[in-house]
Amino acid sequence: MYTEDADLSTTFSMVGERPCLSLYQTTHRSHPENVQDPIRFRNLVKSLQTSLEAEYPADVIVPLLKPFHALADDSSFWNGTRDGLAVLGSKDSFRVFRLQRPVADQAIVADSFHIKPFMRVRQAADQFFVLGINRNTFRLYKGNPDVLDEIQPDASIPQTMTAALGNELTGKEQTVASYGGVGHGHTAMHHGLGGLEVEVAIDDERFFRVVDKAILAHYSRPTGLPLILATLPAHRELFHRISHNPFLMPTGIDHYTDTMSLDELRACAWRELAPQIEERITSLIEEYGTARSHDLGDDDLPMVATAIASGRVATLLVEADREIPGRFDVSTGTVQYADLASPRADDLLDDMAESAVKMGGTVVIVPSAQMPSTTGIAAIYRFSVSP
C-alpha cells in the first residue's frame, strides 16, 4: 500500500511479529536525479537481507522481502516519488510512505519498527496544510518550509459547490422564503442584499460549512497540523466565522491559490507560520529549564526511561540527528546499551519516543543546535516522585 500522507498513529498501529524491517531513503522528484533511486533501494534491501541471514532461515527471509522486491520493480512508483521514502514491513504488514523531506538512508532489522526518522518528517512543528477555497471549489495542500504539494482529497469529500449541495443548491427561480429553515441568523446576516444575492450568500455559507467539516475530520484532527486559509478577504471572513476547526490559523493568505505558483504559496504560508513555530520551540526549552529546576525535568537517559514506563513524561524532547544503540524495556523501565552494528540493534531514543507517545506524552524532535541537553533527550514530567 503506497501512502502519500498518514498520521503517526498509523505507524504506531503497525505491530507485527519480529523481525520488523525499516527502510529509509532519500528520493528525487524528477529526471535524471531519480534514475539512481531504485538502484539505491535495491542496495538497501540487500542490507536488510544480510542482517536477516545472520539470524533467520531462508523460509522466513523470502516472504519478508518479497514485497520489497516488488516495490523495487514498480517503475510507476519510482516515477512518482517525492523527497524521501519510508518502507516498514513485517510478516503481517507492509506500508510505503512517500515523504516530503529527505531522510538518511537506513536499513534496519529489529524487534520493533524504527520510527524516529518518520517522526522527524511527520512532526507537527513545521508541517502545515493550506486550504484554498472560493465559492465554486477548494484545493488542499500540505507542506513544510521547503516544499508544498497539492493533496488529492479523500474521495468521500465533495470538491465543488454543486457536488456538496446537490439538489439543495439554490436555483435562480427559487425564492428566499424557501430557505427559512436553513439556520438561525440568516435574515440578519444577509440583511440589505437582494433576493438572488441572499441565495448566493446562503449557498456560499453552506458550501463552506461542508468543506470545513470535511477538512477537520479527515485532515486537521488526525494530524493536529495548522491550517492556513488562502482565499479572497471576503471569503476568508465568512470561512472564519462559520469554521469549527481549532487548527485554523487566525491569519491567512489574501489570494486564491490559482493565482500563485506552488513556491509562492509555500513562501507565503511559511511566513504566516514561522513565528508561531519559533515561539513554540523557545517556549518548550524554557518550560524544560523551569521544570528541571523544580525536579520536574531530567536529561539522564535511564531516569527518563523509568519515568516513561511509569507514565510520568508529559513532553519528551528528542535530538533530531542522534542515535543511541540499545533496547528499552517499557515493562521495567530499564535500558540496555548495544553495538549499533548488531543486526538486532534498536535505537533507544526511537523506542523511548514511541513509548512516550503510547503512554499519552507529547514528543517533539528538536534540531541538534536547539537541543537543551547533551544526552539526546530531555523530559518534562507530569509530577515528581518523592525521595
PyMOL commands that set and color helices and strands:
alter all, ss='L'
color gray80, all
select helices_A, chain A and resi 8-12+33-53+58-72+75-78+116-122+124-126+161-168+176-179+186-189+195-223+233-242+257-259+262-293+301-309+348-358+368-370
alter helices_A, ss='H'
color red, helices_A
select strands_A, chain A and resi 2-3+20-26+84-90+93-99+106-110+128-133+138-143+148-151+227-230+297-298+313-319+325-329+334-337+346-347+362-366+377-381
alter strands_A, ss='S'
color yellow, strands_A
deselect
rebuild
show_as cartoon
